[in-house]
Amino acid sequence: MQKKSVFIILSFLFIFSMPFSRSTPNRYHNGIPIQSLKRECSIPNQIILKVIQEYSGKKLIPRLLLHQYGFDIKAVRRHHITDYFIVETFNDCDTENLIKNLKADPLISDVSLNYIASITVDRPNDTFFQFQYALYNYGQVYYPTQNKMGNRGSDIKALDGWDWSIGNEDVVIAILDTGVAVDHEDLINKMVPGYNFIDDSVDAYDDNGHGTFVASIAAADTNNSTGVAGVSWNCKIMPVKVFDSQGLGDYLTIASGIRFAADREVKILNLSFGGESDSFILRDACRYAYDRGCVLVAATGNDASQVLYPARYDSYCIAVGASDAYDEIADWSNYGQEVDVVAPGVDVFGAIFSPSEPGNLQLYGWGSGTSFAAPHVAGAAALLISYKSDLTNSQIMNLIKYTADDVNDFVYPGVDVYMGYGRINLNTLLGPFPLN
């Protein structure tokens, strides 16, 4: 794959094609996710501070900052979840200079803009199982309207893997996304209460469609003669809404969602989004969840450039790229040494929710993106935890990597920057196979 220049983007990339309903325009083109190339941005007039841990006078921080930087700072408040400080600046503030000065302050350990990320997009039981080549690819026509056929065996070996585990209802996958259409016919029996950090409410309903598609791949109601099959048949879904209807969310909101899920002892967090910028806001949240035993599964991104954050946090996340129905890497899948594994993410099939048709809860279709590759891995992790609950998150992440199929070994033998360890394999992951 030819390397391309790096775009500064924060995104969840997604595209839906609905074969059994009116098509959604301008979201899908030739199996390639349509991605906005708008430049990275952050919440206007806002800076996030982390005070040194040993400082005991945190209640005084707002007063101290306003006294010292009063010409630039309008207000300071403490964030109730992360314990960071949110600094509101005046419109004419020289933000770059202020950040430089704040970083030099001995009471402050780190400073960051509150960057904005956006969603990466794309989307198995039952009525439409034959379209789910990702789970079982026998060379069938999996996309009839475009007459697309797969290559036998280019799948995650779900049928064999399910002989070992179909999941446990006690295992929950948190979908940090645009919310989930909790009353969709193939998801309604799979939900546990979550939270909406966009509107600060318990109603984490999807107003975009991305989160619903992601959730259906990981854990749709399976073997119910309806819709699609989820990777983890019996595992539950927790919707954590951290992105708005446009697929945009700031790091502080995302970090709050990650901490929320970790505090509720959710073992798998699906992070089908990405941002170009490193920040302690997102990094600390990932570390917080990892230290509490969570498996963090993150999409690498869809613009054929460097791996996005949080997938780039190699110590805390398993970074997932996208493969196709021929076990080839999607040419738009981001690459780099942080890539751990790939999973099908080109023209995969799942549950669709269209905000313009809120009453239609029986939609399904195709989608592409690393956003839709990641939940295959989140579902795999849920199956493994259900089957072997004594494993640590580090062991689970390593097993997912070490049991993957090196499907591009004829070009890049061993671990490589495009597919990492290879395409995930549920049979070798869950079965008693010796590791080489």
C-alpha positions as CSV (number, residue, x, y, z in Angstrom):
1,M,0.0,0.0,0.0
2,Q,1.4,3.4,-1.0
3,K,1.7,5.8,1.9
4,K,-0.1,9.1,1.6
5,S,0.4,12.5,3.2
6,V,-1.0,12.9,6.7
7,F,-4.3,14.8,7.1
8,I,-5.0,16.5,10.4
9,I,-8.4,14.9,11.2
10,L,-10.4,13.8,14.2
11,S,-12.8,11.2,12.9
12,F,-15.0,8.2,13.1
13,L,-15.4,7.3,9.5
14,F,-18.7,5.8,8.3
15,I,-20.9,4.9,5.4
16,F,-24.1,3.1,5.3
17,S,-25.9,1.7,2.3
18,M,-29.5,0.5,2.9
19,P,-30.7,-2.1,0.4
20,F,-34.1,-2.6,2.0
21,S,-35.1,1.0,2.4
22,R,-34.6,4.3,0.8
23,S,-30.8,4.9,0.3
24,T,-29.0,7.5,2.3
25,P,-27.3,9.9,-0.2
26,N,-23.7,11.1,0.0
27,R,-22.5,8.6,2.7
28,Y,-21.3,5.7,0.6
29,H,-19.1,5.4,-2.5
30,N,-17.7,2.1,-3.9
31,G,-17.0,0.5,-0.5
32,I,-14.9,3.4,0.6
33,P,-15.9,5.4,3.7
34,I,-16.6,9.1,2.9
35,Q,-14.5,11.2,5.3
36,S,-14.7,14.8,6.0
37,L,-11.3,16.5,5.5
38,K,-12.0,19.4,7.7
39,R,-9.1,20.5,9.8
40,E,-8.8,19.5,13.4
41,C,-10.4,21.8,15.9
42,S,-11.1,22.1,19.6
43,I,-13.8,23.6,21.8
44,P,-13.4,27.4,21.3
45,N,-12.1,29.5,24.2
46,Q,-11.4,26.4,26.3
47,I,-8.2,25.0,27.9
48,I,-8.0,21.9,30.1
49,L,-5.5,21.8,33.0
50,K,-4.2,19.0,35.2
51,V,-2.9,20.1,38.6
52,I,0.0,18.2,40.2
53,Q,-1.3,15.3,42.2
54,E,0.4,16.3,45.5
55,Y,-1.1,19.8,45.6
56,S,-3.8,19.8,48.4
57,G,-5.2,23.3,47.7
58,K,-7.1,22.6,44.5
59,K,-10.1,24.6,45.7
60,L,-7.9,27.7,45.4
61,I,-6.9,27.0,41.8
62,P,-9.7,29.0,40.1
63,R,-8.9,32.1,42.3
64,L,-5.2,31.8,41.7
65,L,-5.5,31.4,38.0
66,L,-7.9,34.4,37.7
67,H,-5.6,36.5,39.7
68,Q,-2.5,35.7,37.7
69,Y,-4.0,35.4,34.2
70,G,-7.1,37.7,34.6
71,F,-6.6,39.4,31.2
72,D,-6.8,36.1,29.4
73,I,-9.1,33.9,31.5
74,K,-12.8,34.6,31.9
75,A,-13.7,31.7,34.2
76,V,-12.3,28.5,35.8
77,R,-14.3,25.5,37.0
78,R,-13.5,22.0,38.2
79,H,-14.7,19.1,36.1
80,H,-16.7,16.8,38.3
81,I,-15.6,13.5,36.8
82,T,-11.9,13.9,35.8
83,D,-10.9,16.4,38.4
84,Y,-9.3,18.5,35.7
85,F,-9.9,22.3,35.5
86,I,-11.8,23.8,32.6
87,V,-10.5,27.3,31.8
88,E,-12.7,29.6,29.7
89,T,-10.7,32.3,27.9
90,F,-11.7,35.6,26.3
91,N,-12.1,35.8,22.5
92,D,-8.9,37.9,22.1
93,C,-6.8,35.6,24.3
94,D,-3.4,34.6,22.8
95,T,-4.1,30.9,23.5
96,E,-0.7,29.6,22.4
97,N,1.1,32.0,24.8
98,L,-1.3,31.3,27.6
99,I,-0.7,27.5,27.3
100,K,3.0,28.2,27.3
101,N,2.8,30.2,30.5
102,L,0.5,27.6,32.1
103,K,2.9,24.8,31.3
104,A,5.6,26.7,33.1
105,D,3.5,27.0,36.3
106,P,4.9,24.6,39.0
107,L,1.3,23.7,40.2
108,I,0.2,22.5,36.7
109,S,1.4,19.1,35.4
110,D,-0.2,19.3,32.0
111,V,-2.2,21.6,29.7
112,S,-4.3,20.7,26.6
113,L,-6.9,22.2,24.3
114,N,-10.2,20.3,24.5
115,Y,-9.8,18.7,21.1
116,I,-12.8,17.4,19.1
117,A,-12.9,13.9,17.6
118,S,-15.5,12.7,15.0
119,I,-16.8,9.2,14.2
120,T,-15.5,6.5,11.8
121,V,-18.2,4.5,10.2
122,D,-19.5,1.2,8.7
123,R,-21.6,-2.3,9.8
124,P,-24.2,-9.9,11.2
125,N,-27.8,-13.9,12.7
126,D,-30.3,-14.7,11.0
127,T,-32.4,-13.4,8.2
128,F,-29.4,-11.7,6.5
129,F,-26.7,-13.9,7.7
130,Q,-25.7,-14.7,4.2
131,F,-24.6,-11.1,3.7
132,Q,-22.2,-11.3,6.7
133,Y,-19.1,-12.6,5.0
134,A,-17.1,-11.2,8.0
135,L,-18.5,-14.1,10.1
136,Y,-18.7,-16.8,7.5
137,N,-17.3,-16.3,4.0
138,Y,-17.9,-19.3,1.6
139,G,-17.5,-17.2,-1.6
140,Q,-21.1,-16.1,-1.6
141,V,-22.5,-13.0,-3.2
142,Y,-22.6,-10.9,0.0
143,Y,-23.6,-7.6,-1.7
144,P,-26.3,-8.5,-4.3
145,T,-27.0,-4.9,-5.5
146,Q,-23.3,-4.6,-6.5
147,N,-22.8,-8.3,-7.3
148,K,-19.9,-8.5,-4.9
149,M,-18.5,-12.0,-4.0
150,G,-16.1,-13.0,-1.3
151,N,-13.2,-15.4,-1.1
152,R,-13.9,-18.6,0.7
153,G,-12.2,-18.6,4.2
154,S,-11.6,-14.8,4.3
155,D,-13.6,-14.4,7.6
156,I,-13.1,-14.4,11.3
157,K,-14.0,-18.1,11.7
158,A,-17.1,-17.3,13.7
159,L,-18.9,-20.6,13.1
160,D,-15.9,-22.5,14.5
161,G,-15.4,-20.0,17.3
162,W,-19.0,-20.2,18.4
163,D,-18.5,-23.9,19.2
164,W,-16.3,-22.8,22.1
165,S,-18.3,-19.7,23.3
166,I,-21.4,-17.7,22.3
167,G,-21.0,-15.2,25.2
168,N,-22.4,-14.7,28.6
169,E,-25.1,-12.2,29.6
170,D,-23.0,-11.0,32.5
171,V,-20.4,-9.6,30.1
172,V,-21.1,-6.1,28.8
173,I,-19.6,-4.2,25.9
174,A,-19.7,-0.4,26.3
175,I,-20.3,1.3,22.9
176,L,-18.8,4.8,23.2
177,D,-20.3,6.4,20.2
178,T,-23.3,8.4,19.0
179,G,-25.7,6.4,21.2
180,V,-27.7,3.3,20.2
181,A,-31.2,2.9,18.9
182,V,-32.2,0.8,22.0
183,D,-35.5,-0.2,20.5
184,H,-34.2,-1.5,17.2
185,E,-35.7,-5.0,16.7
186,D,-32.3,-6.7,16.7
187,L,-30.9,-4.8,19.8
188,I,-33.9,-4.2,22.1
189,N,-33.2,-7.4,24.1
190,K,-29.5,-6.7,24.5
191,M,-29.3,-3.4,26.3
192,V,-28.2,-2.3,29.8
193,P,-28.6,1.3,31.0
194,G,-25.9,3.7,29.8
195,Y,-25.5,7.5,29.8
196,N,-25.7,10.5,27.5
197,F,-22.7,12.8,28.1
198,I,-23.8,15.1,25.3
199,D,-27.1,16.1,27.0
200,D,-26.2,14.9,30.5
201,S,-29.1,12.5,30.7
202,V,-29.8,8.8,31.0
203,D,-31.2,8.8,27.5
204,A,-28.3,7.5,25.3
205,Y,-30.4,7.2,22.1
206,D,-28.7,7.4,18.8
207,D,-29.3,10.5,16.7
208,N,-26.7,9.6,14.0
209,G,-26.8,5.9,13.2
210,H,-23.1,5.1,13.7
211,G,-23.4,3.7,17.2
212,T,-26.3,1.5,16.3
213,F,-24.4,-0.1,13.5
214,V,-21.3,-0.6,15.7
215,A,-23.4,-2.2,18.5
216,S,-25.1,-4.6,16.0
217,I,-21.7,-6.0,14.8
218,A,-20.5,-6.6,18.3
219,A,-23.6,-8.1,19.9
220,A,-26.8,-8.0,17.9
221,D,-29.5,-10.5,19.1
222,T,-28.5,-13.7,17.4
223,N,-30.2,-16.9,16.3
224,N,-33.5,-15.1,16.6
225,S,-34.7,-15.4,13.0
226,T,-34.3,-11.6,12.7
227,G,-31.9,-9.3,11.1
228,V,-28.2,-10.0,11.7
229,A,-25.9,-12.0,13.9
230,G,-23.6,-10.4,16.5
231,V,-20.1,-11.7,17.1
232,S,-21.1,-12.2,20.8
233,W,-24.5,-13.8,20.9
234,N,-25.4,-13.3,24.5
235,C,-23.3,-10.4,25.7
236,K,-25.0,-7.1,26.6
237,I,-24.5,-3.6,25.2
238,M,-24.1,-0.4,27.2
239,P,-24.7,2.7,25.2
240,V,-22.4,5.6,26.2
241,K,-23.2,8.6,24.1
242,V,-20.2,10.9,23.7
243,F,-20.7,12.1,20.2
244,D,-23.4,14.4,18.9
245,S,-25.7,13.9,15.8
246,Q,-22.9,15.1,13.5
247,G,-20.5,12.5,14.9
248,L,-18.4,15.1,16.8
249,G,-17.3,14.9,20.4
250,D,-14.6,16.6,22.5
251,Y,-11.9,14.8,24.4
252,L,-13.2,15.7,27.8
253,T,-16.7,14.3,27.0
254,I,-15.1,11.1,25.6
255,A,-12.9,10.8,28.7
256,S,-15.9,11.1,30.9
257,G,-17.6,8.3,29.0
258,I,-14.6,6.1,29.3
259,R,-14.3,6.6,33.0
260,F,-18.1,6.1,33.4
261,A,-17.9,2.6,31.8
262,A,-14.8,1.7,33.7
263,D,-16.3,2.7,37.0
264,R,-19.3,0.4,36.3
265,E,-16.9,-2.6,35.8
266,V,-17.6,-2.9,32.1
267,K,-14.9,-5.2,30.7
268,I,-14.9,-4.2,27.1
269,L,-14.9,-0.7,25.7
270,N,-15.4,-0.2,21.9
271,L,-13.9,3.0,20.7
272,S,-14.8,3.4,17.0
273,F,-13.5,6.9,16.7
274,G,-10.2,8.8,16.4
275,G,-8.5,12.1,16.7
276,E,-5.2,13.3,15.3
277,S,-3.9,14.9,18.6
278,D,-2.4,13.3,21.6
279,S,-3.7,14.8,24.9
280,F,-3.5,13.8,28.6
281,I,-7.3,14.1,28.6
282,L,-7.8,11.0,26.4
283,R,-4.5,9.3,27.5
284,D,-5.4,9.5,31.2
285,A,-8.9,8.1,30.6
286,C,-7.5,5.2,28.6
287,R,-5.0,4.5,31.4
288,Y,-7.7,4.8,34.0
289,A,-9.8,2.2,32.2
290,Y,-6.9,-0.1,31.5
291,D,-5.7,0.0,35.1
292,R,-9.2,-1.2,36.1
293,G,-9.1,-4.3,33.9
294,C,-10.8,-3.0,30.8
295,V,-10.1,-4.2,27.3
296,L,-10.1,-1.1,25.1
297,V,-10.7,-1.8,21.4
298,A,-10.0,1.2,19.1
299,A,-10.4,1.9,15.4
300,T,-7.1,3.0,13.6
301,G,-8.8,5.5,11.2
302,N,-9.8,5.6,7.6
303,D,-7.5,8.0,5.7
304,A,-4.5,5.9,4.8
305,S,-2.2,7.8,7.2
306,Q,-0.9,7.4,10.7
307,V,-3.0,5.6,13.4
308,L,-5.3,8.0,15.3
309,Y,-5.8,8.4,19.0
310,P,-6.8,6.6,21.2
311,A,-5.8,3.5,19.0
312,R,-2.3,5.0,19.0
313,Y,-2.0,4.5,22.8
314,D,-0.3,1.2,22.3
315,S,0.0,0.5,26.0
316,Y,-3.7,0.7,26.7
317,C,-5.6,-0.1,23.5
318,I,-5.8,-2.8,20.9
319,A,-5.6,-1.0,17.5
320,V,-7.8,-2.4,14.8
321,G,-7.5,-1.9,11.0
322,A,-10.0,-2.9,8.3
323,S,-9.7,-5.9,5.9
324,D,-12.0,-6.9,3.1
325,A,-13.8,-10.1,1.8
326,Y,-10.5,-11.2,0.2
327,D,-8.4,-10.8,3.4
328,E,-6.7,-7.8,1.9
329,I,-6.1,-4.6,3.8
330,A,-8.5,-1.8,2.9
331,D,-6.4,0.8,1.1
332,W,-7.9,3.6,3.3
333,S,-7.1,1.8,6.6
334,N,-4.6,3.7,8.7
335,Y,-1.2,2.1,9.2
336,G,1.8,2.2,11.6
337,Q,3.6,0.2,14.2
338,E,0.7,0.6,16.6
339,V,-1.6,-1.5,14.4
340,D,-2.3,-4.8,16.3
341,V,-4.8,-6.7,14.2
342,V,-7.4,-6.3,11.4
343,A,-11.0,-7.4,11.1
344,P,-13.5,-7.1,8.2
345,G,-14.5,-3.5,7.7
346,V,-15.3,-3.2,4.0
347,D,-18.9,-3.7,3.0
348,V,-19.9,-5.4,6.3
349,F,-23.5,-5.8,7.1
350,G,-25.4,-4.6,10.2
351,A,-28.3,-2.9,11.7
352,I,-29.1,0.6,10.5
353,F,-30.9,3.4,12.3
354,S,-31.8,6.5,10.3
355,P,-32.7,9.6,12.4
356,S,-34.8,10.8,9.5
357,E,-37.0,7.6,9.9
358,P,-37.1,7.2,13.7
359,G,-40.0,4.8,13.6
360,N,-38.3,2.4,11.2
361,L,-36.5,0.0,13.5
362,Q,-36.1,-2.8,11.0
363,L,-33.4,-1.4,8.8
364,Y,-30.2,-3.2,7.7
365,G,-27.5,-2.5,5.2
366,W,-23.8,-2.4,4.4
367,G,-21.1,-0.1,5.7
368,S,-17.3,0.4,5.6
369,G,-14.7,1.7,8.0
370,T,-12.4,0.8,10.7
371,S,-15.2,1.8,13.0
372,F,-17.0,-1.4,11.9
373,A,-13.9,-3.5,12.0
374,A,-13.3,-2.7,15.7
375,P,-16.6,-4.1,17.1
376,H,-15.7,-7.5,15.6
377,V,-12.7,-7.5,17.9
378,A,-14.7,-6.1,20.9
379,G,-17.2,-9.0,20.3
380,A,-14.3,-11.5,20.2
381,A,-12.9,-10.1,23.5
382,A,-16.4,-10.5,25.0
383,L,-16.6,-14.2,23.9
384,L,-13.1,-14.9,25.4
385,I,-14.0,-13.2,28.7
386,S,-17.3,-15.2,28.8
387,Y,-15.3,-18.4,28.3
388,K,-12.2,-17.7,30.4
389,S,-13.2,-15.1,33.0
390,D,-9.9,-15.4,34.9
391,L,-7.8,-13.8,32.1
392,T,-6.5,-10.3,32.6
393,N,-7.0,-7.6,30.1
394,S,-3.4,-7.8,29.0
395,Q,-3.7,-11.5,28.5
396,I,-6.9,-11.1,26.4
397,M,-5.3,-8.4,24.2
398,N,-2.2,-10.6,23.7
399,L,-4.3,-13.7,22.8
400,I,-6.3,-11.7,20.2
401,K,-3.0,-10.6,18.6
402,Y,-1.1,-13.9,18.9
403,T,-4.0,-16.1,17.5
404,A,-4.6,-13.9,14.5
405,D,-4.0,-15.2,10.9
406,D,-1.0,-13.6,9.2
407,V,-3.0,-13.4,5.9
408,N,-0.5,-11.1,4.2
409,D,2.6,-13.1,5.0
410,F,3.4,-13.6,1.3
411,V,4.1,-9.9,1.1
412,Y,4.8,-8.8,4.7
413,P,5.7,-11.9,6.7
414,G,5.3,-11.6,10.5
415,V,4.0,-8.5,12.3
416,D,3.7,-5.5,9.9
417,V,2.5,-1.9,9.9
418,Y,-0.6,-2.6,7.8
419,M,-2.2,-5.7,9.4
420,G,-0.2,-6.0,12.6
421,Y,-0.4,-9.6,13.7
422,G,-3.1,-10.4,11.1
423,R,-6.8,-10.9,10.7
424,I,-8.5,-12.1,13.9
425,N,-9.5,-15.8,14.2
426,L,-12.2,-16.8,16.7
427,N,-11.4,-20.5,16.4
428,T,-7.8,-20.2,17.4
429,L,-8.6,-17.5,19.9
430,L,-11.2,-19.6,21.8
431,G,-10.1,-23.1,21.1
432,P,-7.2,-25.1,22.7
433,F,-4.6,-24.5,20.1
434,P,-0.9,-24.2,20.7
435,L,0.6,-20.8,20.0
436,N,3.6,-20.6,17.8
